[in-house]
């Protein structure tokens, strides 16, 4: 099965993740990070993931950092959504990781987006898309086609903030608690009105960021 017909709803994704403890849901994909005993072992894991990807004809975004491997599965042909293929691939990677004596550290997988306040996204989005070399996603946000740069999305508002840019930092809800506590301990103003979807953090100079979880991203509903 290919294309949009096998897109999973959020309840289906949550049910699948119950059997995939190494993985988390994040912005249309399944993500994790593995720590291996050595850098050489990380390369062996990458090779195993690559062989699997060729066999399944379903390839992940993958980043190697010494003895850690960061992996994201999404179905681009389904509009960057999670499908049954992603679930099957993630399960196979977990088996390969266990064989490589790798330890899952999904909490290390952070995703950063840029958000730009604007009263009219259509008026400005093409400028940013062209300059960045990005493509427009289904929701109007801009995505690096090679997965290297952060997404840029336009927060439509009639009253743009003085600081029009802010960062959205995505972590899994399961790992978000300690980060929220440590951030609050810095003296930042924490607005929990939209928690657990996101918490607005404002520093002493009025600059904002949002600490987000997967609760604010509901596919297929």
C-alpha positions in Angstrom: 0.0 0.0 0.0 1.4 3.4 -0.9 0.2 7.0 -0.8 -2.4 8.7 1.5 -4.7 5.7 1.9 -2.6 4.2 4.8 -2.1 7.4 6.9 -2.6 6.7 10.5 -4.8 8.7 12.9 -3.4 9.9 16.2 -5.1 7.2 18.2 -3.7 4.6 15.8 -0.2 6.1 16.2 -0.5 6.0 19.9 -1.6 2.4 19.8 1.4 1.5 17.6 3.8 3.4 19.9 2.6 1.3 22.8 4.5 -1.5 21.2 7.5 0.7 20.2 8.9 2.0 23.4 12.0 3.3 21.7 10.0 5.8 19.6 8.0 9.0 19.9 5.6 10.9 17.7 6.8 14.2 16.4 5.3 16.6 13.7 4.2 13.9 11.2 7.0 11.4 11.9 8.3 8.8 14.3 11.6 9.7 15.9 14.2 8.3 18.2 17.9 8.4 19.1 20.2 5.5 19.9 23.4 5.4 21.8 25.9 2.7 20.8 29.0 1.5 22.8 31.3 3.0 20.2 31.4 5.2 17.1 32.1 2.0 15.1 29.0 0.4 16.5 27.0 3.4 15.4 28.2 3.0 11.9 27.2 -0.7 12.0 23.8 0.3 13.1 23.5 2.9 10.3 24.5 0.2 7.8 21.9 -2.1 9.2 19.2 0.6 8.9 20.4 1.3 5.4 20.0 -2.3 4.4 16.6 -2.5 5.9 15.6 0.8 4.1 16.6 -0.7 0.7 14.7 -3.9 1.4 11.6 -2.0 2.4 12.1 0.8 -0.1 11.3 3.2 2.8 14.1 5.5 3.9 14.5 7.5 7.1 16.1 10.8 7.8 19.3 9.9 9.7 21.9 11.9 11.6 25.1 10.4 13.0 26.9 12.1 16.0 29.8 10.0 17.2 28.2 7.2 19.1 24.6 8.4 18.7 22.3 7.9 15.8 19.2 10.1 15.4 16.4 8.6 13.2 13.1 9.9 11.8 10.6 8.1 9.7 7.8 9.8 7.8 6.0 9.0 4.6 6.7 11.8 2.2 4.4 10.4 -0.5 1.5 10.7 2.0 2.1 14.3 2.7 4.7 13.9 5.5 2.5 11.8 7.7 2.9 8.6 9.7 1.8 5.5 7.8 1.9 1.7 8.5 5.2 1.7 6.6 6.8 3.9 9.2 5.6 1.7 12.0 7.0 -1.4 10.4 10.3 0.3 9.7 10.6 1.6 13.2 9.9 -1.9 14.6 12.7 -3.3 12.4 15.1 -0.6 13.5 14.4 -1.4 17.1 15.4 -5.0 16.5 18.6 -3.9 14.7 19.4 -1.6 17.6 19.0 -4.3 20.1 21.4 -6.5 18.1 23.9 -3.7 18.1 23.7 -3.3 21.9 22.3 0.2 21.4 20.4 2.1 24.0 17.3 4.1 23.0 17.4 7.7 24.2 14.3 9.2 22.5 14.3 12.2 24.8 17.4 13.5 23.0 15.5 13.9 19.8 14.5 17.6 19.8 12.9 19.4 16.9 13.2 23.2 16.5 10.8 25.2 14.3 11.0 28.9 13.5 7.7 30.8 14.0 7.0 34.2 12.4 4.0 36.3 13.6 2.2 37.9 10.7 -1.3 39.2 9.9 -1.0 37.9 6.3 1.1 34.7 5.6 0.3 34.7 1.9 1.8 38.2 1.5 5.2 37.1 2.7 5.6 33.3 2.5 6.9 33.2 -1.1 9.8 35.5 -0.2 10.9 33.2 2.6 10.3 30.0 0.5 12.4 31.3 -2.4 15.3 32.7 -0.2 15.5 29.5 1.8 15.1 27.1 -1.1 12.3 25.4 0.9 9.0 23.9 -0.2 5.5 24.7 1.1 3.9 22.0 3.1 0.1 21.3 3.2 -0.5 23.6 6.2 1.4 26.5 4.6 4.6 26.1 6.6 7.9 25.9 4.8 10.1 22.8 4.9 13.7 22.1 3.9 13.3 19.4 1.2 16.5 17.8 2.5 15.6 17.9 6.2 18.6 20.0 7.2 17.1 23.3 8.3 14.3 24.0 10.7 10.8 24.4 9.5 9.4 27.9 9.2 5.7 28.4 9.9 3.6 31.6 9.9 1.6 32.2 13.1 -1.3 34.2 11.7 -2.4 36.9 14.1 -4.0 40.3 13.9 -1.7 41.6 16.6 1.9 40.4 15.8 4.3 40.4 18.7 7.0 43.1 18.8 9.5 40.2 18.5 8.0 38.6 15.5 10.2 35.6 15.4 10.2 32.9 18.1 11.4 29.3 18.4 9.1 26.3 18.9 11.1 23.6 20.6 9.4 20.2 20.4 10.0 17.4 22.9 7.9 14.4 23.7 5.4 14.9 26.5 7.1 12.0 28.4 10.4 13.9 28.6 9.1 17.5 28.8 8.7 17.8 32.6 12.3 18.2 33.7 12.9 20.8 30.9 9.9 22.9 32.0 11.2 22.8 35.6 14.7 23.8 34.7 13.5 26.6 32.4 11.2 27.9 35.1 14.2 27.9 37.5 16.1 30.4 35.3 13.5 33.0 36.2 11.7 33.0 32.9 8.0 33.8 32.8 6.1 30.6 32.1 2.6 30.8 30.5 0.9 27.4 30.9 -2.5 28.4 29.4 -2.1 25.9 26.5 -0.2 23.1 28.4 0.5 20.3 27.7 0.3 21.3 24.0 2.8 24.1 24.5 4.1 26.5 27.2 5.1 30.0 26.3 8.4 31.1 27.8 9.4 34.8 28.0 12.9 35.8 29.1 13.8 39.0 31.1 14.0 41.0 27.8 10.7 40.0 26.5 11.9 37.4 24.0 9.7 34.4 23.6 9.9 30.7 22.8 7.5 27.8 23.1 8.2 24.5 24.6 5.9 22.1 22.7 4.8 18.5 22.9 3.1 16.1 20.5 -0.2 16.9 22.2 -0.4 20.0 20.1 -0.1 18.1 16.8 -3.1 15.9 16.0 -3.0 14.1 12.6 -5.9 12.4 11.0 -8.6 13.8 13.3 
